[in-house]
């Protein structure tokens, strides 16, 4: 069976490392699923998601010059549904007395000030640049203040 980048194939986990898992593929080939390609959620330990001998469906995402095959489990399945911005599954007032927005809750409960998650790459980049500029300004200010004291001592 010949396969290339983009192919989805069945394989068997043959080894687990701290950086990913090796998967045996058809025709005696094998490939690596990097830890970042195992699941859509954060993966701290590969062994929490995969076991040696487990059958997995993988997508071939790359074949390098040395014919090493890079695989992805998460790209072989549909991504989980995303919630619209500002909505996360359960209401924030769940479990609190008088909360939940029902008849006894008054219909409105103010949210605590949570930082809004940037929606697009551009928003994330803008937020990063603002944070970076702020930190650099603070460092320069601190250097300027402590620099004036350094030169006062005589030897």
GULO-687822 format. One record per residue: y, x, z of N, C-alpha, C, O, CB in turn. Coordinates in pm, whole numbers, plus 50000, padded with zeros to 5 digits. Atoms other than C-alpha are relative to their C-alpha. Last residue first. Glycine has a CB too. Example, Ala and Ser with C-alpha at 12.3 -4.5 7.8 and 13.67 -1.06 7.14 Angstrom:
2
498814991849994498945136750714501094992350073502204997450090500465004149858/498815008950000495505123050780501205009050000501185019450066500034990150125/
END
This chain:
155
501064990949954552965373454480500565013250037499825022150078498945001849896/499804986050041555445345254448498905008650057498365005750164501395005250044/500514989749907554605307954455500215014049947499995016549828498514997850027/499084996949891556875284054266499535011350089500355017950153500234987950081/499194988450028554995283753932500905004350112501585014550098500814997549882/500794987950016552225260954046500875012449985500545023050038499094998649879/500294994149869554485233754184499275013249986499375021850074499174990450085/498754995049944556045224953849499785006650134500565015250175501014988650015/499604987550067552615222553690501275005850059501415018050064500194997649852/500664988949930551435196153943500385013449939500325023650008498474998249996/499654999949857554005170653828499385011950070500055018850147499534987050067/498594996549989553715178753457500415001150147501135010350185500874989649927/499884985650029549935178853474501445004650017501705015450070499525003149857/500574992849885549935144653645500115015149980500405022450075498534995950023/499085001849888552295130353381499515007850121500305014450189500134985150035/498834991550028550165144753102501004999250114501585009350152500674995949867/500394985949982547025129653257501195009349978501405018850054498865003749905/500164997749857548675095353292499635014550028500165020650122498924990750057/498675000149941549885095952935499935003150148500735010850202500704986549977/499364987450037546405105852817501405001150061501785011750110500095001349848/500624989249920544845077153013500645013549969500875021450060498495000749973/499605001749860547265051752867499465011350086500175016850170499524986450053/498604996049989546795064752514500484999250144501215008050192500884991349911/499944985650017543005062152553501435005250016501665015050087499445004149864/500534994249877543175026652687500105015349996500475021650095498544995750020/499035002849894545435015952403499555006350131500365012250202500184984850017/498844991550022543195033452149501064997750108501685007350154500604997449861/500354986249966540055017252292501215009149987501465017450075498865005049909/500124999449855541604982352285499695014450045500245019250144498894990350048/498655001249946542714987251925499985001350152500815008250211500644986649958/499334987450027539234999551830501414999950058501855009850117500045002749849/500594990049910537604969651999500695013549983500965020450081498495001449973/499555003049864539994945751825499475010250099500205014750187499564985950042/498594996249994539334962651489500584997550138501345005650190500804992349894/499934985449988535574960451547501455004650013501755013550092499345006749879/500274992550121535894923251604500095014950027500565019350132500984996149889/500905006950091535614899251897499635008549879498505007749831500634987249954/499494999750137537054919452183498994994349902497794996849915500385014249960/500764990650082535664907452518500574999949858500724989249800498494996550000/500555006050120538284890052728499345010849916499925021449892501114992749918/499474993850121538724905553072499324994149877498094992749874499805015250003/501024991050054537824879553332500605006749878501285000149799498674992449964/499514991250107540544862953536498925010049963498665019650035501295007450044/499464987949942538724836353736500395009149884499835008149775498975007050096/500864988150008538354804053552500665011650072501895012650077499705003749854/499394988150060540154772853664499025011750002498275013650097501305003850073/500084989449901537954742553728500555012649937500045017149834498535002150051/499434987250038538714710553550499805009950112500085006950228501504998549965/499934998350143536924677053546500585013349954500445016849836500784989249942/498655001750048537774668853908500145002349850501225000149796500925009150072/499364987050020534564683654043501414998849946502105008949935499185008349907/499514995149871533424650454188500745013249985501525017050072498845001750098/499035009149940533234634053846500555005150132501745003250161499384986450020/500455013849996531564664653693501064991250064502184995650087498694998850075/499205008450088533344697153603499564985549997500054977949912499965005449864/500785005650108530574719153741500764990349912500244986349808498834993250054/499754994150132532064727554075499234992649894498574982649923499635014949998/498865006450063532324707254396500305005449861501275001249798501215001750086/499735013749958530044731154580501244994749931502275001549925500164999250151/498925000749901529284761754368500224985650041500144976649958501315006049943/500444995649869525864764454204501094999950105500805001750223499445013749990/501325004849959527194762653850499625005950136499795017850160498935003749895/499915006649871530924769653835498654995250050498574989050156500964988549993/499694990449895530624795653561500034993650138499885000650239501345006549971/498605000449959528864771253330500245009450117499345011950197500414985650040/499755009049888525494783253201501484999950036502185009950018499175004250122/500985009449954525074798052852500434990750111501004980250083498855007250044/501204992849975528104820852774498964991050056499374987050165500245011450092/501065008749951531034805552603498765008450024498275015149933499704988549900/499595007449881534264825152573498934990650052499124984650158501234992449971/499234992449900533624836452218500404991050115500864979850095501245006349936/498604998150037531044814652039500755007150113500365006250229500684986449968/499155010649947527484821052156501425002449951501855013949941499944999450155/498834995449926525334842851934500784987950048500914978049976500905009249914/498765007450028521844832451831501135005150087500945008250205499794984950023/499865011549911519244860151864501314992749969502264998949922499975004350149/499224997049881518844881951555500094987650089500024976350040501405004949963/498675005950005515974872851320500765003650127500175004250235499914984749983/499945013949953513054896851323501434995049989502365002849969499494998950147/501105007350064512144928851137499974985550045499164977649997498655006850031/499565004050134515554943451222498894993149922499124988249811500495012249923/499005010849992514634943051592500474995449863500834983849846501195004650082/500655012649963511414962451536501024988749997500724977749949499345001150141/499265008749909513054990751345499184987450027498714980849935501384996349943/500355014249995511405020151176500894992450096501544998250183498544998450042/499265006249889512325055151063499794985049992499934978849887501535003549994/499675014150019509715072050844500674994550125500114995150235498724991749966/500135006749871509595109850824500534985849984501574983649922500775007750114/500875011950005509135120150462499704994250137498674987650156498705003649933/501304994949955510755154450525498954988950002497864990850057500135006150140/500484990050096513745143950314498635005650037497895010149949501005011249989/499184988150023514235112850530499355009749903498285006949849500285007050132/500994989650022512735078150502500805012549966501515012949866498954996249884/499634987350059514865050250644498805009249983497855008750061501035006850085/498544999050015515005014950774500435013449942501605015349910500674997950134/499714986150035511335005250730501515000849976502034994549884499175004949874/499314998550128511054971650904500265014949980500705021850071501344991749996/498884990950010508484966951179500604999749860499934996549762499565014150036/499465001650134506014940151292501255008749996502135007350081500314984849963/498595003350016504124951551599500354998449853499735004649766500895010850066/499685002550140500494953151714501464995749992501894987150068499054989149937/499385012950035500184967752066500284999349850500755009149790501324998050080/501005009050054497764996952109500554986549957499844978749893498944997950100/500864993350097500125016552335498894990349959498284983850043499395013250058/501184993749940502464992252511499205006649889499205001949776499114989550078/501154997150083505994981152418498895006750079499145013450179500405008949883/500055008550119508984964252580498735001849919498264992549854501205002749914/499735013849957509134977552939499844990249883499674978249906501424998950059/501235006249951507405009152815500214986050056499244978750078499385008850105/500765004850116510505018152614498764992450046498384982449985499615011849908/501334993950006512495020752936499244993949884499084981749878499234998050134/499934988549912516245013752943498695007949994498715020249984500304995650145/501344995149966516374990452645500165012750083500615023050033499155002849871/500044986049957519594970352618498585003850042497934996550117500995002450116/499454997749867519114937552430499895014850035499245022449963499274991350105/498575002850008518664933852054500665001650136501885003050143500234985949946/499615013749966515294950852086501504998349986502245008149984499554996350143/501115007749944513354981551973500374985550023499604976549990499535006150131/500495009550101515834997951735498864991350051498194984749972499565007549877/498915009350035517935016451995499574989549899500314980049874501175007849945/499755009149887514785032152145501094989749967501044978350015500405008050126/499104994449899513975047351804500284989550107500234977550079501335004949935/499035010349967510955032751625500865006050110500405007850223499314986350045/499405000749867509165062551477500964988250009501814986249922500735013150034/498544999449993506815062951182500464998650143499674996050233500634989249913/499465004149871503185067551087501515001849997502055009249915499375008150116/498664994949971501195069350767500424995750139499844986650198501024995249894/500044988249915497435065150738501345006150031501415017250083499155010249938/500204987750079497665041550441500085012750083500405023350030501025000649889/501074999950100499025013150658499985013249923500975020549920500174988249902/499755009250110501325022150950498815000249904497935008749916501305003849925/500894997250113500705038151289500194989149897500174977249928498515000850046/500765011450051503755033851515499165004649882499685010649788500944988349960/500624996850127505395060251733499074988549961498354983150044499225013450007/501455002150009507655047052006499535003749861500205000949761499634985350034/500505009850095511155055852122498504998850003497845002750100500465003549863/499035002950105513385080752306499504989949898500244986549805500385012649930/498785005449940511525082352640501044996349895501994989149925500595010050099/499214989249942508245085452454501244994050063501464981950054500375010849892/498695003949945505535060352369500655012350061500025019750136499854988550106/499464991449895502545066352145501374995350042502134989649964500075014449952/500954989349967500205048651907500505009250109499715016350172499705008149877/499364989849917501935014951865498965010350042497945006950102500694993650125/500574999549866500134996251585500655011450077500695022750029498455001749995/500444987049952501734985451261499484999150141499544988550204501135010049992/500645000649869502494955251048499555014050038499115021749954498794990050000/501444997749993504924959250760499514998450144500294998950239499655014149947/500475004149867508414948250659498495001049999497824995049915500484985550037/501315006749990509834967350364499714996450145500075003650238498885009149944/499835014650005513584974750360498684992450013498694980450039500674996249872/498965004749909513205011750279500214985049978500374980549864501335007949977/498764992349999509975017350094500984994150098500644985150176500615000649860/498865007049942506355006550091501205009250002501075021550003499684994950143/498764992250011503285015449890501134991850060501274979950031500305003849851/498815008550000500005000050000501245008850000501445016750092500014990450123/
END
